[in-house]
Amino acid sequence: MPDQSGVGALSGYINVCKPPDVTSHDVVARLRRLVGIRRIGHAGTLDPPAVGVLPVAIGQATRTLQSRAWDRKVYWADVCFGSATDTDDA
């Protein structure tokens, strides 16, 4: 695993396009394995069915997560009235 405290250590934000049916935690876990750095965190959970941008902080940038204004989420949906599903969600 790379030295996370030395010069040249990765630090900053990555905007990840989170696919559907993947949790925000899963995205962070995959990034940890890919870049070999443990200090990674996301700026707010997206619901598992949602597709959208998930801001992810790496290294020293994780210290700034609390000070950022990530308190607002906007969801867009396509609605088709008159159709039936077997998901029992309505």
PyRosetta script that sets phi, psi and omega in degrees:
from pyrosetta import init, pose_from_sequence

init()
pose = pose_from_sequence("MPDQSGVGALSGYINVCKPPDVTSHDVVARLRRLVGIRRIGHAGTLDPPAVGVLPVAIGQATRTLQSRAWDRKVYWADVCFGSATDTDDA")
pose.set_psi(1, 135.2)
pose.set_omega(1, -178.6)
pose.set_phi(2, -63.6)
pose.set_psi(2, 153.7)
pose.set_omega(2, 175.2)
pose.set_phi(3, -69.3)
pose.set_psi(3, 119.8)
pose.set_omega(3, -175.1)
pose.set_phi(4, -87.0)
pose.set_psi(4, -10.8)
pose.set_omega(4, -175.4)
pose.set_phi(5, -104.8)
pose.set_psi(5, -12.3)
pose.set_omega(5, -174.8)
pose.set_phi(6, -81.9)
pose.set_psi(6, 174.9)
pose.set_omega(6, 176.6)
pose.set_phi(7, -63.3)
pose.set_psi(7, 137.3)
pose.set_omega(7, -179.9)
pose.set_phi(8, 89.3)
pose.set_psi(8, 1.3)
pose.set_omega(8, 177.5)
pose.set_phi(9, -65.6)
pose.set_psi(9, 142.7)
pose.set_omega(9, 178.7)
pose.set_phi(10, -64.8)
pose.set_psi(10, 137.1)
pose.set_omega(10, 177.0)
pose.set_phi(11, -158.0)
pose.set_psi(11, 136.0)
pose.set_omega(11, 178.7)
pose.set_phi(12, 146.1)
pose.set_psi(12, -165.4)
pose.set_omega(12, -179.3)
pose.set_phi(13, -114.7)
pose.set_psi(13, 146.2)
pose.set_omega(13, 172.1)
pose.set_phi(14, -126.3)
pose.set_psi(14, 131.3)
pose.set_omega(14, 173.1)
pose.set_phi(15, -94.0)
pose.set_psi(15, 115.7)
pose.set_omega(15, -177.0)
pose.set_phi(16, -104.4)
pose.set_psi(16, 132.3)
pose.set_omega(16, 173.4)
pose.set_phi(17, -83.6)
pose.set_psi(17, 101.6)
pose.set_omega(17, -176.5)
pose.set_phi(18, -75.1)
pose.set_psi(18, 124.1)
pose.set_omega(18, 178.0)
pose.set_phi(19, -77.0)
pose.set_psi(19, 165.5)
pose.set_omega(19, 178.7)
pose.set_phi(20, -67.7)
pose.set_psi(20, 153.9)
pose.set_omega(20, 175.9)
pose.set_phi(21, 62.4)
pose.set_psi(21, 23.4)
pose.set_omega(21, 172.3)
pose.set_phi(22, -123.6)
pose.set_psi(22, 132.2)
pose.set_omega(22, -179.8)
pose.set_phi(23, -80.8)
pose.set_psi(23, 160.7)
pose.set_omega(23, 176.2)
pose.set_phi(24, -61.3)
pose.set_psi(24, -36.8)
pose.set_omega(24, 177.6)
pose.set_phi(25, -62.9)
pose.set_psi(25, -40.1)
pose.set_omega(25, 177.9)
pose.set_phi(26, -61.1)
pose.set_psi(26, -40.0)
pose.set_omega(26, 178.9)
pose.set_phi(27, -61.2)
pose.set_psi(27, -46.6)
pose.set_omega(27, -179.9)
pose.set_phi(28, -63.3)
pose.set_psi(28, -42.9)
pose.set_omega(28, -180.0)
pose.set_phi(29, -61.3)
pose.set_psi(29, -41.2)
pose.set_omega(29, 179.0)
pose.set_phi(30, -65.8)
pose.set_psi(30, -42.3)
pose.set_omega(30, 178.6)
pose.set_phi(31, -63.0)
pose.set_psi(31, -39.7)
pose.set_omega(31, 178.2)
pose.set_phi(32, -58.6)
pose.set_psi(32, -42.6)
pose.set_omega(32, 179.1)
pose.set_phi(33, -68.6)
pose.set_psi(33, -40.0)
pose.set_omega(33, -177.4)
pose.set_phi(34, -66.7)
pose.set_psi(34, -45.8)
pose.set_omega(34, -174.8)
pose.set_phi(35, -96.2)
pose.set_psi(35, -11.1)
pose.set_omega(35, 177.7)
pose.set_phi(36, 72.8)
pose.set_psi(36, 24.6)
pose.set_omega(36, 178.8)
pose.set_phi(37, -120.0)
pose.set_psi(37, 132.9)
pose.set_omega(37, -177.7)
pose.set_phi(38, -83.0)
pose.set_psi(38, -29.9)
pose.set_omega(38, -174.0)
pose.set_phi(39, -84.2)
pose.set_psi(39, 81.3)
pose.set_omega(39, 179.3)
pose.set_phi(40, -136.8)
pose.set_psi(40, 138.5)
pose.set_omega(40, 178.0)
pose.set_phi(41, -149.4)
pose.set_psi(41, 155.4)
pose.set_omega(41, 179.3)
pose.set_phi(42, -100.8)
pose.set_psi(42, 159.1)
pose.set_omega(42, -172.9)
pose.set_phi(43, -90.8)
pose.set_psi(43, 4.5)
pose.set_omega(43, 178.6)
pose.set_phi(44, 157.9)
pose.set_psi(44, 141.1)
pose.set_omega(44, -175.2)
pose.set_phi(45, -75.4)
pose.set_psi(45, 134.2)
pose.set_omega(45, 167.9)
pose.set_phi(46, -100.1)
pose.set_psi(46, 140.6)
pose.set_omega(46, 178.8)
pose.set_phi(47, -58.2)
pose.set_psi(47, 142.9)
pose.set_omega(47, -176.7)
pose.set_phi(48, -52.8)
pose.set_psi(48, -40.8)
pose.set_omega(48, 179.7)
pose.set_phi(49, -72.4)
pose.set_psi(49, -15.0)
pose.set_omega(49, -174.8)
pose.set_phi(50, -76.3)
pose.set_psi(50, 145.7)
pose.set_omega(50, 171.0)
pose.set_phi(51, -109.7)
pose.set_psi(51, 131.5)
pose.set_omega(51, 179.5)
pose.set_phi(52, 177.0)
pose.set_psi(52, -179.2)
pose.set_omega(52, -178.7)
pose.set_phi(53, -81.8)
pose.set_psi(53, 126.0)
pose.set_omega(53, 177.4)
pose.set_phi(54, -114.7)
pose.set_psi(54, 106.4)
pose.set_omega(54, 177.0)
pose.set_phi(55, -69.1)
pose.set_psi(55, 127.5)
pose.set_omega(55, -178.1)
pose.set_phi(56, -123.1)
pose.set_psi(56, 130.2)
pose.set_omega(56, 179.0)
pose.set_phi(57, -100.9)
pose.set_psi(57, 142.9)
pose.set_omega(57, -179.7)
pose.set_phi(58, -124.7)
pose.set_psi(58, 138.8)
pose.set_omega(58, 175.0)
pose.set_phi(59, 64.1)
pose.set_psi(59, -133.9)
pose.set_omega(59, -177.2)
pose.set_phi(60, -61.7)
pose.set_psi(60, -23.4)
pose.set_omega(60, 179.7)
pose.set_phi(61, -64.2)
pose.set_psi(61, -20.5)
pose.set_omega(61, 178.9)
pose.set_phi(62, -63.0)
pose.set_psi(62, -22.5)
pose.set_omega(62, 178.1)
pose.set_phi(63, -67.9)
pose.set_psi(63, -21.1)
pose.set_omega(63, -177.3)
pose.set_phi(64, -91.5)
pose.set_psi(64, -4.1)
pose.set_omega(64, -176.0)
pose.set_phi(65, -58.9)
pose.set_psi(65, -41.9)
pose.set_omega(65, -177.6)
pose.set_phi(66, -68.9)
pose.set_psi(66, -28.7)
pose.set_omega(66, -176.1)
pose.set_phi(67, -86.2)
pose.set_psi(67, -9.8)
pose.set_omega(67, 179.9)
pose.set_phi(68, -82.4)
pose.set_psi(68, 153.9)
pose.set_omega(68, -179.8)
pose.set_phi(69, -92.4)
pose.set_psi(69, 80.2)
pose.set_omega(69, -179.8)
pose.set_phi(70, -103.0)
pose.set_psi(70, 23.0)
pose.set_omega(70, -170.4)
pose.set_phi(71, -83.1)
pose.set_psi(71, -0.2)
pose.set_omega(71, -175.1)
pose.set_phi(72, -123.3)
pose.set_psi(72, 127.3)
pose.set_omega(72, 174.9)
pose.set_phi(73, -118.3)
pose.set_psi(73, 145.8)
pose.set_omega(73, 176.3)
pose.set_phi(74, -125.7)
pose.set_psi(74, 129.0)
pose.set_omega(74, 178.2)
pose.set_phi(75, -113.6)
pose.set_psi(75, 136.4)
pose.set_omega(75, 173.6)
pose.set_phi(76, -111.4)
pose.set_psi(76, 142.1)
pose.set_omega(76, -178.6)
pose.set_phi(77, -139.5)
pose.set_psi(77, 146.4)
pose.set_omega(77, 170.2)
pose.set_phi(78, -99.4)
pose.set_psi(78, 130.3)
pose.set_omega(78, -176.8)
pose.set_phi(79, -119.4)
pose.set_psi(79, 133.9)
pose.set_omega(79, 176.2)
pose.set_phi(80, -123.0)
pose.set_psi(80, 106.2)
pose.set_omega(80, -179.1)
pose.set_phi(81, -78.6)
pose.set_psi(81, 145.4)
pose.set_omega(81, 175.4)
pose.set_phi(82, 91.5)
pose.set_psi(82, 5.3)
pose.set_omega(82, 177.9)
pose.set_phi(83, -102.2)
pose.set_psi(83, 156.7)
pose.set_omega(83, -179.0)
pose.set_phi(84, -116.7)
pose.set_psi(84, 145.6)
pose.set_omega(84, 175.8)
pose.set_phi(85, -133.0)
pose.set_psi(85, 168.7)
pose.set_omega(85, 177.3)
pose.set_phi(86, -109.0)
pose.set_psi(86, 23.0)
pose.set_omega(86, -176.9)
pose.set_phi(87, -88.8)
pose.set_psi(87, -7.9)
pose.set_omega(87, 178.6)
pose.set_phi(88, 56.3)
pose.set_psi(88, 30.8)
pose.set_omega(88, -179.3)
pose.set_phi(89, -101.5)
pose.set_psi(89, 8.9)
pose.set_omega(89, 177.6)
pose.set_phi(90, -145.0)
pose.dump_pdb("model.pdb")
